[in-house]
Amino acid sequence: MGIYDREYYRGETQGSGWLTGAAPACKAIIVLNVAAFILQRIDPSLETSLKASSDAILRSGHIWQLITATFLHGDILHLFWNMLFLWMVGREMEAMYNTRNFVALYLTAAVISTLGWALADKYYFEQHDYMVGASGAIMAVIVVYAMYYPRREILLFFVVPVEMRFIVAVYLAVNLVQFFNHDPNLSVAVASHLTGAAYGFLYKYFDLRLSRLTGDRLKRPRLRIVTPEPREKVAPRPAPSPTWSSAPPNTAKPAATVVLPQELLDARLDEILAKIAREGRESLTEEENRLLQEASRRARSRRSDRL
């Protein structure tokens, strides 16, 4: 059963539009790339100021090209393969990290991978060339994904099942050979791929999620699991007649109640789902299991209200 099939997750990802269901940011990025590709064909002059130029970025301060170039593509196959891999791994990473963290990962990877290409193009290859494509940003997402799921298999060319760790290792090895060959006629932006891969590794290794770096959890109220206060003591009633039968007194402690606003429960649920993906359901603490049950209960309640 996949992450989107779990009952407590389905209730949070329903929506009437294509961009309001699961992985909305991943879908939006794909839509923007397709739209930019269409605009490139309608008005080719747009590409002149939006594609990455090492001279323009490093000498003229055209820093917007660090982002805009990653939404442009050279041809339909370039666009197709990039968007296919983004969809294959990006939607699961967005579910694990949440939309805000995923967008931050993708955009920072786009900027850093393009900057890495610009530096290599100007000072190593000395070609003073141009670059377009989302490959560097997507490579960062793929590396993070492969570090979480190294043995996850995908169908290479839709036919051959290959584990993610092998795909990433072979791809990076080929790019390293191309990079160090110092081929002046190199048309593939291998420096962008390698920079994106390095950033993805550092992102996962040092846990560079935006929510952690900005201290969001310190600013939010802490999770509180409380027990209802006991009622005021009253005078004991007279003991029943020995001839009457009475049920034994209830000595069980009242069940703990989760007191947490919905948005904070959603944030904790993201962390719990990520922990399940990494370590399995049996790794959850008693508190995390209660949160999972509460999320499931609220999801069922919302569905029953809509019926």
C-alpha positions as CSV (number, residue, x, y, z in Angstrom):
1,M,0.0,0.0,0.0
2,G,1.5,3.3,-1.1
3,I,1.6,6.5,1.0
4,Y,-1.3,8.0,-0.9
5,D,-3.5,5.0,-0.2
6,R,-3.4,5.2,3.6
7,E,-6.8,6.3,5.0
8,Y,-5.4,9.1,7.1
9,Y,-3.5,10.6,4.1
10,R,-6.3,10.3,1.5
11,G,-8.5,12.7,3.6
12,E,-5.8,15.4,3.3
13,T,-5.2,15.2,-0.4
14,Q,-8.6,15.2,-1.9
15,G,-9.6,18.1,-4.1
16,S,-11.7,19.0,-7.1
17,G,-8.8,20.3,-9.3
18,W,-5.7,18.7,-10.7
19,L,-3.4,21.0,-8.7
20,T,-5.3,20.5,-5.4
21,G,-4.8,16.8,-4.9
22,A,-1.7,14.9,-4.1
23,A,1.7,16.6,-4.9
24,P,0.3,20.0,-6.0
25,A,3.8,21.6,-6.2
26,C,5.2,18.8,-8.4
27,K,2.2,19.1,-10.7
28,A,2.6,22.9,-10.8
29,I,6.3,22.7,-11.7
30,I,5.5,20.4,-14.6
31,V,2.7,22.7,-15.8
32,L,5.1,25.7,-15.7
33,N,7.8,23.8,-17.6
34,V,5.3,22.8,-20.3
35,A,3.9,26.3,-20.5
36,A,7.4,27.8,-20.8
37,F,8.2,25.3,-23.6
38,I,5.1,26.4,-25.6
39,L,6.0,30.1,-25.1
40,Q,9.5,29.4,-26.4
41,R,8.0,28.0,-29.6
42,I,5.5,30.9,-29.9
43,D,8.1,33.7,-29.3
44,P,11.7,32.4,-29.5
45,S,13.0,35.9,-28.5
46,L,11.9,35.2,-24.9
47,E,14.6,32.6,-24.6
48,T,17.3,35.2,-25.1
49,S,16.9,36.9,-21.8
50,L,15.7,33.9,-19.8
51,K,18.3,31.2,-20.7
52,A,21.5,31.0,-18.5
53,S,24.6,32.7,-19.8
54,S,27.7,32.4,-17.7
55,D,28.9,35.9,-18.8
56,A,25.5,37.5,-18.1
57,I,25.2,35.8,-14.7
58,L,28.8,36.4,-13.4
59,R,29.6,39.7,-15.1
60,S,26.4,41.5,-15.8
61,G,24.4,40.4,-12.7
62,H,21.5,38.7,-14.5
63,I,20.8,36.5,-11.5
64,W,17.2,35.8,-12.5
65,Q,18.7,33.4,-15.2
66,L,19.7,31.1,-12.3
67,I,15.9,30.2,-12.0
68,T,14.4,31.0,-15.4
69,A,16.8,28.8,-17.3
70,T,15.6,25.8,-15.4
71,F,12.1,26.2,-16.8
72,L,13.3,26.2,-20.5
73,H,14.1,23.2,-22.6
74,G,15.9,22.6,-25.8
75,D,13.5,20.2,-27.4
76,I,10.5,18.0,-26.7
77,L,12.5,15.0,-25.6
78,H,14.6,17.1,-23.2
79,L,11.3,18.3,-21.7
80,F,9.7,14.8,-21.6
81,W,12.5,13.0,-19.8
82,N,13.0,15.7,-17.3
83,M,9.3,15.9,-16.4
84,L,8.9,12.1,-16.4
85,F,11.7,11.7,-13.8
86,L,10.4,14.7,-11.8
87,W,6.9,13.1,-11.6
88,M,8.3,9.6,-10.7
89,V,10.3,10.8,-7.7
90,G,9.0,14.3,-7.0
91,R,5.5,13.4,-5.9
92,E,6.8,11.0,-3.2
93,M,9.4,13.5,-2.0
94,E,6.7,16.2,-1.7
95,A,4.5,13.8,0.3
96,M,7.4,13.0,2.6
97,Y,8.8,16.6,3.0
98,N,5.5,18.5,2.6
99,T,4.8,21.0,-0.2
100,R,6.6,23.9,1.3
101,N,9.8,22.0,2.0
102,F,9.7,20.4,-1.5
103,V,9.4,23.7,-3.3
104,A,12.3,25.1,-1.2
105,L,14.4,22.0,-2.2
106,Y,13.6,22.3,-5.9
107,L,14.1,26.1,-6.2
108,T,17.4,26.1,-4.2
109,A,18.6,23.1,-6.3
110,A,17.7,25.0,-9.5
111,V,19.7,28.1,-8.4
112,I,22.8,26.2,-7.1
113,S,23.0,23.8,-10.0
114,T,22.8,26.6,-12.6
115,L,25.4,28.6,-10.7
116,G,27.6,25.5,-10.7
117,W,27.3,25.3,-14.4
118,A,28.0,29.0,-14.9
119,L,31.2,28.8,-12.9
120,A,32.4,25.7,-14.7
121,D,31.5,27.1,-18.1
122,K,33.4,30.3,-17.6
123,Y,36.4,29.2,-15.6
124,Y,36.8,25.5,-16.5
125,F,35.4,24.9,-20.0
126,E,35.9,28.5,-21.0
127,Q,33.1,28.2,-23.6
128,H,31.0,31.2,-22.5
129,D,28.0,29.2,-23.6
130,Y,24.3,29.1,-22.8
131,M,22.2,26.6,-20.8
132,V,18.6,25.6,-20.4
133,G,16.9,22.7,-18.6
134,A,15.7,21.5,-15.2
135,S,18.1,18.6,-15.1
136,G,20.3,20.0,-12.3
137,A,17.3,20.6,-10.0
138,I,15.7,17.3,-10.8
139,M,19.1,15.5,-10.2
140,A,19.1,16.9,-6.6
141,V,15.6,15.5,-6.0
142,I,16.6,12.1,-7.5
143,V,19.7,11.9,-5.2
144,V,17.6,12.7,-2.1
145,Y,15.1,10.1,-3.2
146,A,17.8,7.5,-3.8
147,M,19.3,8.1,-0.4
148,Y,15.9,7.3,1.2
149,Y,15.1,4.4,-1.2
150,P,18.3,3.0,-2.6
151,R,16.8,-0.4,-3.5
152,R,13.6,1.0,-5.0
153,E,13.3,-0.2,-8.6
154,I,12.1,1.7,-11.6
155,L,11.6,0.5,-15.1
156,L,14.5,1.9,-17.2
157,F,13.1,2.8,-20.7
158,F,9.8,1.3,-19.3
159,V,11.2,-2.2,-19.6
160,V,14.2,-3.0,-17.4
161,P,13.8,-2.9,-13.6
162,V,16.8,-1.2,-12.1
163,E,17.5,-0.1,-8.5
164,M,17.7,3.6,-7.9
165,R,21.2,3.4,-6.4
166,F,22.6,1.8,-9.6
167,I,20.8,4.4,-11.9
168,V,22.3,7.3,-9.9
169,A,25.8,5.8,-9.7
170,V,26.0,5.0,-13.4
171,Y,24.6,8.4,-14.4
172,L,27.0,10.3,-12.2
173,A,29.9,8.2,-13.4
174,V,29.2,9.1,-17.0
175,N,28.8,12.8,-16.1
176,L,32.2,12.8,-14.3
177,V,33.9,11.2,-17.3
178,Q,32.4,13.8,-19.6
179,F,33.3,16.6,-17.2
180,F,37.0,15.7,-16.7
181,N,37.5,15.0,-20.4
182,H,37.2,18.8,-20.8
183,D,35.4,18.4,-24.2
184,P,35.0,21.9,-25.7
185,N,32.1,20.5,-27.9
186,L,30.2,19.2,-24.9
187,S,26.6,20.0,-25.4
188,V,25.2,18.5,-22.2
189,A,25.4,20.7,-19.0
190,V,27.2,18.0,-16.9
191,A,28.4,20.6,-14.4
192,S,24.8,21.4,-13.6
193,H,24.0,17.7,-13.1
194,L,27.0,17.2,-10.8
195,T,26.3,20.3,-8.8
196,G,22.7,19.3,-8.4
197,A,23.6,15.8,-7.3
198,A,26.1,17.2,-4.8
199,Y,23.5,19.6,-3.4
200,G,21.0,16.8,-3.1
201,F,23.5,14.7,-1.1
202,L,24.3,17.6,1.3
203,Y,20.6,18.4,1.6
204,K,19.7,14.9,2.8
205,Y,22.9,14.4,4.8
206,F,22.6,17.6,6.8
207,D,18.7,17.7,6.8
208,L,18.5,21.1,5.2
209,R,14.7,21.3,5.2
210,L,13.3,24.8,5.3
211,S,11.0,24.0,8.2
212,R,14.0,22.8,10.3
213,L,16.4,25.6,9.4
214,T,13.8,28.4,10.1
215,G,12.9,26.8,13.4
216,D,9.2,26.6,12.6
217,R,8.7,23.9,15.3
218,L,10.1,26.2,17.9
219,K,7.6,28.9,17.0
220,R,4.6,26.6,16.9
221,P,2.9,25.5,20.1
222,R,4.2,22.3,21.5
223,L,2.1,19.1,21.2
224,R,0.1,18.5,24.3
225,I,-1.4,15.1,25.2
226,V,-3.5,15.7,28.3
227,T,-5.7,13.7,30.6
228,P,-9.1,15.1,31.6
229,E,-9.0,16.6,35.1
230,P,-10.8,14.6,37.7
231,R,-14.2,15.8,38.9
232,E,-14.6,17.3,42.3
233,K,-14.8,14.8,45.1
234,V,-18.2,14.2,46.6
235,A,-19.2,12.6,49.8
236,P,-19.3,8.8,49.5
237,R,-22.7,7.2,49.2
238,P,-23.8,4.6,51.7
239,A,-22.7,1.1,50.8
240,P,-25.4,-0.9,49.0
241,S,-27.3,-3.6,50.8
242,P,-25.4,-6.9,50.9
243,T,-28.4,-8.5,49.2
244,W,-28.1,-6.3,46.1
245,S,-25.6,-7.0,43.3
246,S,-23.5,-4.1,42.1
247,A,-20.9,-3.8,39.3
248,P,-17.2,-3.4,40.4
249,P,-16.1,0.2,40.5
250,N,-14.4,1.5,37.3
251,T,-10.8,2.1,38.2
252,A,-9.4,2.5,34.7
253,K,-7.7,5.8,34.0
254,P,-9.3,8.1,31.5
255,A,-7.8,7.8,28.0
256,A,-5.4,10.4,26.8
257,T,-6.8,13.0,24.5
258,V,-4.9,14.6,21.6
259,V,-5.4,18.4,21.9
260,L,-3.9,19.8,18.7
261,P,-5.1,22.2,16.0
262,Q,-5.6,20.6,12.6
263,E,-2.7,22.5,10.9
264,L,-0.2,21.4,13.6
265,L,-1.5,17.8,13.4
266,D,-0.9,17.9,9.7
267,A,2.7,19.0,10.2
268,R,3.4,16.2,12.7
269,L,1.6,13.7,10.4
270,D,4.1,14.6,7.7
271,E,7.0,13.7,10.0
272,I,5.4,10.5,11.1
273,L,4.7,9.4,7.5
274,A,8.4,10.1,6.7
275,K,9.5,8.0,9.7
276,I,7.2,5.1,8.6
277,A,8.8,5.3,5.1
278,R,12.3,5.2,6.5
279,E,12.0,2.8,9.5
280,G,8.6,1.1,9.3
281,R,5.5,1.3,11.3
282,E,7.0,-0.6,14.3
283,S,9.4,2.2,14.9
284,L,6.6,4.6,16.0
285,T,6.4,5.7,19.7
286,E,3.2,5.4,21.7
287,E,2.6,9.2,21.2
288,E,3.1,8.9,17.4
289,N,0.7,6.0,17.2
290,R,-1.9,8.1,19.0
291,L,-1.4,11.0,16.6
292,L,-1.8,8.6,13.7
293,Q,-5.1,7.3,15.1
294,E,-6.3,10.8,15.7
295,A,-5.5,11.8,12.1
296,S,-7.4,8.7,10.9
297,R,-10.4,9.5,13.1
298,R,-10.6,13.1,11.9
299,A,-10.3,12.0,8.2
300,R,-13.2,9.5,8.7
301,S,-15.2,12.2,10.4
302,R,-14.7,14.7,7.5
303,R,-15.8,12.0,5.0
304,S,-18.9,11.1,7.0
305,D,-19.8,14.8,7.2
306,R,-19.7,15.1,3.4
307,L,-22.0,12.1,2.9
